[in-house]
Amino acid sequence: MNVPMTDMPAFVKKEIEKLNDFLSPFVKKVSKYAFWSLPLITFSIVNLFFLLFLIPSEDRMLVALIFYAILGAFGMALSKEAKLQRKEIQKISSDYIIERMKKSDLVSDRFREDYIKRVINQPVRAMDHFVKFLEEEDRLNRAKWFR
């Protein structure tokens, strides 16, 4: 999960780097799947097009048609798996964020539960909620030192 870290305070960068370190094995696997799926699908479609529409029917080879069809199916399977893995990464990152929020002892229980509900209800915006939570946590931490 690559999050642009421009104009973020150091405490937010540190937490996001921890999250990125935790997710990096999953992201690498998804990247490989996505990287290989597109060329396989494209190569298969182009070759099937040539075999079916541009080469005369008597010159077509059934083995080549089957090979390119299987190659395309494999590429589509990799693409589908990458999509499923992205959803799993989103779930894992939400779980990590929720656990991190639960560990916080600086914020009130009501505030913590509110942000946990936000992460659960809006997993796509989990990082935004996490950053806001961290900023509030830091604000309360600083206020604690000035009392």
Short mmCIF file of the C-alpha atoms (twelve columns), coordinates in Angstrom:
data_MODEL
# 
_entry.id   MODEL 
# 
loop_
_atom_site.group_PDB 
_atom_site.id 
_atom_site.type_symbol 
_atom_site.label_atom_id 
_atom_site.label_alt_id 
_atom_site.label_comp_id 
_atom_site.label_asym_id 
_atom_site.label_seq_id 
_atom_site.Cartn_x 
_atom_site.Cartn_y 
_atom_site.Cartn_z 
_atom_site.pdbx_PDB_model_num 
ATOM 1   C CA . MET A 1   0.000   0.000   0.000   1 
ATOM 2   C CA . ASN A 2   1.915   2.987   -1.229  1 
ATOM 3   C CA . VAL A 3   0.647   6.163   0.315   1 
ATOM 4   C CA . PRO A 4   2.167   9.491   -0.742  1 
ATOM 5   C CA . MET A 5   3.827   10.922  2.340   1 
ATOM 6   C CA . THR A 6   4.298   14.510  1.335   1 
ATOM 7   C CA . ASP A 7   3.457   17.096  3.980   1 
ATOM 8   C CA . MET A 8   2.841   14.476  6.666   1 
ATOM 9   C CA . PRO A 9   4.137   14.846  10.174  1 
ATOM 10  C CA . ALA A 10  6.875   12.466  11.303  1 
ATOM 11  C CA . PHE A 11  4.613   10.503  13.665  1 
ATOM 12  C CA . VAL A 12  2.184   9.765   10.801  1 
ATOM 13  C CA . LYS A 13  5.020   8.768   8.464   1 
ATOM 14  C CA . LYS A 14  6.351   6.378   11.091  1 
ATOM 15  C CA . GLU A 15  2.990   4.617   11.486  1 
ATOM 16  C CA . ILE A 16  2.399   4.402   7.740   1 
ATOM 17  C CA . GLU A 17  5.889   2.975   7.225   1 
ATOM 18  C CA . LYS A 18  5.082   0.292   9.806   1 
ATOM 19  C CA . LEU A 19  1.894   -0.496  7.894   1 
ATOM 20  C CA . ASN A 20  3.768   -0.574  4.577   1 
ATOM 21  C CA . ASP A 21  6.380   -2.916  6.041   1 
ATOM 22  C CA . PHE A 22  3.610   -5.189  7.280   1 
ATOM 23  C CA . LEU A 23  1.864   -5.218  3.871   1 
ATOM 24  C CA . SER A 24  4.923   -5.357  1.590   1 
ATOM 25  C CA . PRO A 25  4.947   -9.169  1.061   1 
ATOM 26  C CA . PHE A 26  1.303   -9.079  -0.014  1 
ATOM 27  C CA . VAL A 27  1.824   -6.081  -2.279  1 
ATOM 28  C CA . LYS A 28  4.803   -7.732  -3.990  1 
ATOM 29  C CA . LYS A 29  2.738   -10.803 -4.793  1 
ATOM 30  C CA . VAL A 30  -0.138  -8.740  -6.191  1 
ATOM 31  C CA . SER A 31  2.291   -6.699  -8.269  1 
ATOM 32  C CA . LYS A 32  3.719   -9.844  -9.827  1 
ATOM 33  C CA . TYR A 33  0.263   -11.169 -10.656 1 
ATOM 34  C CA . ALA A 34  -0.832  -7.883  -12.194 1 
ATOM 35  C CA . PHE A 35  2.457   -7.498  -14.066 1 
ATOM 36  C CA . TRP A 36  2.179   -10.886 -15.764 1 
ATOM 37  C CA . SER A 37  -1.562  -10.910 -16.388 1 
ATOM 38  C CA . LEU A 38  -1.713  -8.008  -18.847 1 
ATOM 39  C CA . PRO A 39  1.024   -9.239  -21.217 1 
ATOM 40  C CA . LEU A 40  -0.381  -12.775 -21.197 1 
ATOM 41  C CA . ILE A 41  -3.895  -11.585 -22.009 1 
ATOM 42  C CA . THR A 42  -2.676  -9.170  -24.689 1 
ATOM 43  C CA . PHE A 43  -0.366  -11.719 -26.307 1 
ATOM 44  C CA . SER A 44  -3.142  -14.295 -26.326 1 
ATOM 45  C CA . ILE A 45  -5.772  -11.982 -27.806 1 
ATOM 46  C CA . VAL A 46  -3.470  -10.713 -30.546 1 
ATOM 47  C CA . ASN A 47  -2.419  -14.212 -31.562 1 
ATOM 48  C CA . LEU A 48  -5.964  -15.576 -31.431 1 
ATOM 49  C CA . PHE A 49  -7.125  -12.674 -33.596 1 
ATOM 50  C CA . PHE A 50  -4.479  -13.439 -36.189 1 
ATOM 51  C CA . LEU A 51  -5.193  -17.162 -36.111 1 
ATOM 52  C CA . LEU A 52  -8.957  -16.809 -36.362 1 
ATOM 53  C CA . PHE A 53  -9.400  -13.869 -38.718 1 
ATOM 54  C CA . LEU A 54  -6.261  -13.372 -40.782 1 
ATOM 55  C CA . ILE A 55  -4.937  -16.867 -41.417 1 
ATOM 56  C CA . PRO A 56  -6.935  -18.996 -43.859 1 
ATOM 57  C CA . SER A 57  -8.926  -21.764 -42.224 1 
ATOM 58  C CA . GLU A 58  -6.960  -24.574 -43.850 1 
ATOM 59  C CA . ASP A 59  -3.696  -23.260 -42.385 1 
ATOM 60  C CA . ARG A 60  -4.979  -22.908 -38.794 1 
ATOM 61  C CA . MET A 61  -3.513  -25.156 -36.182 1 
ATOM 62  C CA . LEU A 62  -5.839  -26.406 -33.485 1 
ATOM 63  C CA . VAL A 63  -2.937  -26.839 -31.067 1 
ATOM 64  C CA . ALA A 64  -1.970  -23.159 -31.422 1 
ATOM 65  C CA . LEU A 65  -5.561  -22.050 -30.878 1 
ATOM 66  C CA . ILE A 66  -5.810  -24.130 -27.721 1 
ATOM 67  C CA . PHE A 67  -2.409  -22.921 -26.497 1 
ATOM 68  C CA . TYR A 68  -3.282  -19.220 -26.911 1 
ATOM 69  C CA . ALA A 69  -6.708  -19.744 -25.364 1 
ATOM 70  C CA . ILE A 70  -5.124  -21.408 -22.317 1 
ATOM 71  C CA . LEU A 71  -2.512  -18.670 -22.130 1 
ATOM 72  C CA . GLY A 72  -5.249  -16.019 -22.146 1 
ATOM 73  C CA . ALA A 73  -7.252  -17.911 -19.529 1 
ATOM 74  C CA . PHE A 74  -4.173  -18.111 -17.317 1 
ATOM 75  C CA . GLY A 75  -3.615  -14.363 -17.706 1 
ATOM 76  C CA . MET A 76  -7.240  -13.684 -16.792 1 
ATOM 77  C CA . ALA A 77  -6.939  -15.983 -13.783 1 
ATOM 78  C CA . LEU A 78  -3.867  -14.038 -12.639 1 
ATOM 79  C CA . SER A 79  -5.790  -10.792 -13.096 1 
ATOM 80  C CA . LYS A 80  -8.712  -12.100 -11.045 1 
ATOM 81  C CA . GLU A 81  -6.355  -13.352 -8.329  1 
ATOM 82  C CA . ALA A 82  -4.656  -9.935  -8.209  1 
ATOM 83  C CA . LYS A 83  -8.062  -8.313  -7.729  1 
ATOM 84  C CA . LEU A 84  -8.932  -10.723 -4.910  1 
ATOM 85  C CA . GLN A 85  -5.536  -10.176 -3.285  1 
ATOM 86  C CA . ARG A 86  -6.042  -6.384  -3.413  1 
ATOM 87  C CA . LYS A 87  -9.276  -6.837  -1.479  1 
ATOM 88  C CA . GLU A 88  -7.417  -9.019  1.010   1 
ATOM 89  C CA . ILE A 89  -4.720  -6.334  1.389   1 
ATOM 90  C CA . GLN A 90  -7.444  -3.782  2.087   1 
ATOM 91  C CA . LYS A 91  -8.920  -6.077  4.741   1 
ATOM 92  C CA . ILE A 92  -5.523  -6.777  6.322   1 
ATOM 93  C CA . SER A 93  -4.642  -3.081  6.402   1 
ATOM 94  C CA . SER A 94  -8.016  -2.244  7.965   1 
ATOM 95  C CA . ASP A 95  -7.455  -4.929  10.595  1 
ATOM 96  C CA . TYR A 96  -3.975  -3.556  11.296  1 
ATOM 97  C CA . ILE A 97  -5.338  -0.018  11.605  1 
ATOM 98  C CA . ILE A 98  -8.117  -1.146  13.940  1 
ATOM 99  C CA . GLU A 99  -5.646  -3.025  16.149  1 
ATOM 100 C CA . ARG A 100 -3.396  0.038   16.268  1 
ATOM 101 C CA . MET A 101 -6.353  2.198   17.265  1 
ATOM 102 C CA . LYS A 102 -7.351  -0.250  19.989  1 
ATOM 103 C CA . LYS A 103 -3.841  -0.106  21.460  1 
ATOM 104 C CA . SER A 104 -3.983  3.659   21.872  1 
ATOM 105 C CA . ASP A 105 -4.425  4.731   25.462  1 
ATOM 106 C CA . LEU A 106 -4.277  8.478   24.817  1 
ATOM 107 C CA . VAL A 107 -7.708  8.961   23.248  1 
ATOM 108 C CA . SER A 108 -11.059 8.380   24.899  1 
ATOM 109 C CA . ASP A 109 -12.930 5.124   24.350  1 
ATOM 110 C CA . ARG A 110 -15.776 6.932   22.584  1 
ATOM 111 C CA . PHE A 111 -13.387 8.667   20.186  1 
ATOM 112 C CA . ARG A 112 -11.538 5.410   19.524  1 
ATOM 113 C CA . GLU A 113 -14.750 3.483   18.864  1 
ATOM 114 C CA . ASP A 114 -15.987 6.230   16.542  1 
ATOM 115 C CA . TYR A 115 -12.863 5.966   14.386  1 
ATOM 116 C CA . ILE A 116 -12.937 2.164   14.452  1 
ATOM 117 C CA . LYS A 117 -16.522 2.280   13.174  1 
ATOM 118 C CA . ARG A 118 -15.451 4.678   10.437  1 
ATOM 119 C CA . VAL A 119 -12.695 2.303   9.309   1 
ATOM 120 C CA . ILE A 120 -15.099 -0.651  9.337   1 
ATOM 121 C CA . ASN A 121 -17.858 1.195   7.473   1 
ATOM 122 C CA . GLN A 122 -15.583 2.924   4.951   1 
ATOM 123 C CA . PRO A 123 -12.585 0.626   4.323   1 
ATOM 124 C CA . VAL A 124 -11.613 2.536   1.179   1 
ATOM 125 C CA . ARG A 125 -11.034 5.663   3.282   1 
ATOM 126 C CA . ALA A 126 -9.328  3.777   6.128   1 
ATOM 127 C CA . MET A 127 -6.016  5.594   5.614   1 
ATOM 128 C CA . ASP A 128 -7.698  9.010   5.843   1 
ATOM 129 C CA . HIS A 129 -9.396  8.004   9.078   1 
ATOM 130 C CA . PHE A 130 -6.146  6.536   10.401  1 
ATOM 131 C CA . VAL A 131 -4.202  9.739   9.696   1 
ATOM 132 C CA . LYS A 132 -6.881  11.849  11.403  1 
ATOM 133 C CA . PHE A 133 -6.841  9.477   14.365  1 
ATOM 134 C CA . LEU A 134 -3.049  9.725   14.623  1 
ATOM 135 C CA . GLU A 135 -3.182  13.516  14.445  1 
ATOM 136 C CA . GLU A 136 -5.745  13.627  17.256  1 
ATOM 137 C CA . GLU A 137 -3.676  11.176  19.278  1 
ATOM 138 C CA . ASP A 138 -0.592  13.357  18.828  1 
ATOM 139 C CA . ARG A 139 -2.539  16.478  19.763  1 
ATOM 140 C CA . LEU A 140 -3.691  14.816  22.981  1 
ATOM 141 C CA . ASN A 141 -0.158  13.590  23.682  1 
ATOM 142 C CA . ARG A 142 1.229   17.103  23.318  1 
ATOM 143 C CA . ALA A 143 -1.552  18.537  25.483  1 
ATOM 144 C CA . LYS A 144 -0.706  15.971  28.166  1 
ATOM 145 C CA . TRP A 145 2.867   17.274  28.347  1 
ATOM 146 C CA . PHE A 146 1.779   20.907  28.717  1 
ATOM 147 C CA . ARG A 147 -0.599  20.371  31.645  1 
# 
